[in-house]
């Protein structure tokens, strides 16, 4: 995944999650990256579904679905 696109994904994911869970978004993203075994600088496009699934756990059903649909856009690039 190109650096610019990866940074854009993490920034937008953080923004979307902050709207749902507030400042805990940073923690959720950090924990999701730890489960992958590396930091955001190594994030591959194929790992996006795992990141989305991991950070979606505390969300309401509608929020999880919305976030999953949003994440699909990055898979199709």
C-alpha positions as a Python dict, from the first residue, in 0.01 Angstrom:
ca = {
    (1, 'X'): (0, 0, 0),
    (2, 'X'): (155, 336, -95),
    (3, 'X'): (257, 556, 200),
    (4, 'X'): (9, 835, 118),
    (5, 'X'): (-282, 594, 85),
    (6, 'X'): (-189, 409, 405),
    (7, 'X'): (-163, 737, 599),
    (8, 'X'): (-495, 851, 455),
    (9, 'X'): (-659, 523, 559),
    (10, 'X'): (-529, 543, 917),
    (11, 'X'): (-625, 912, 949),
    (12, 'X'): (-976, 856, 816),
    (13, 'X'): (-1023, 541, 1022),
    (14, 'X'): (-918, 734, 1331),
    (15, 'X'): (-1161, 1013, 1247),
    (16, 'X'): (-1451, 775, 1186),
    (17, 'X'): (-1383, 578, 1502),
    (18, 'X'): (-1348, 894, 1708),
    (19, 'X'): (-1701, 982, 1600),
    (20, 'X'): (-1820, 650, 1741),
    (21, 'X'): (-1605, 594, 2050),
    (22, 'X'): (-1426, 921, 2117),
    (23, 'X'): (-1058, 921, 2217),
    (24, 'X'): (-1061, 543, 2260),
    (25, 'X'): (-1025, 525, 1880),
    (26, 'X'): (-647, 566, 1906),
    (27, 'X'): (-628, 273, 2147),
    (28, 'X'): (-847, 53, 1930),
    (29, 'X'): (-634, 119, 1623),
    (30, 'X'): (-311, 60, 1817),
    (31, 'X'): (-445, -269, 1953),
    (32, 'X'): (-558, -376, 1606),
    (33, 'X'): (-212, -309, 1464),
    (34, 'X'): (-53, -507, 1749),
    (35, 'X'): (-266, -807, 1658),
    (36, 'X'): (-115, -787, 1309),
    (37, 'X'): (231, -786, 1463),
    (38, 'X'): (352, -458, 1315),
    (39, 'X'): (290, -85, 1304),
    (40, 'X'): (89, 116, 1054),
    (41, 'X'): (397, 169, 835),
    (42, 'X'): (378, -197, 728),
    (43, 'X'): (0, -212, 673),
    (44, 'X'): (-94, -399, 357),
    (45, 'X'): (-420, -350, 170),
    (46, 'X'): (-509, -715, 234),
    (47, 'X'): (-502, -649, 610),
    (48, 'X'): (-771, -381, 602),
    (49, 'X'): (-1058, -625, 673),
    (50, 'X'): (-875, -754, 981),
    (51, 'X'): (-816, -399, 1106),
    (52, 'X'): (-1180, -304, 1049),
    (53, 'X'): (-1303, -621, 1220),
    (54, 'X'): (-1074, -566, 1517),
    (55, 'X'): (-1169, -203, 1580),
    (56, 'X'): (-1541, -272, 1522),
    (57, 'X'): (-1590, -494, 1825),
    (58, 'X'): (-1722, -224, 2063),
    (59, 'X'): (-1943, -60, 1800),
    (60, 'X'): (-2317, -89, 1749),
    (61, 'X'): (-2431, -308, 1459),
    (62, 'X'): (-2509, -14, 1230),
    (63, 'X'): (-2173, 147, 1305),
    (64, 'X'): (-1988, -181, 1233),
    (65, 'X'): (-2170, -218, 901),
    (66, 'X'): (-2101, 142, 804),
    (67, 'X'): (-1732, 107, 887),
    (68, 'X'): (-1708, -221, 694),
    (69, 'X'): (-1865, -59, 385),
    (70, 'X'): (-1627, 232, 413),
    (71, 'X'): (-1328, -4, 440),
    (72, 'X'): (-1430, -181, 119),
    (73, 'X'): (-1345, 135, -72),
    (74, 'X'): (-979, 92, 22),
    (75, 'X'): (-978, -272, -87),
    (76, 'X'): (-1101, -181, -433),
    (77, 'X'): (-825, 72, -507),
}
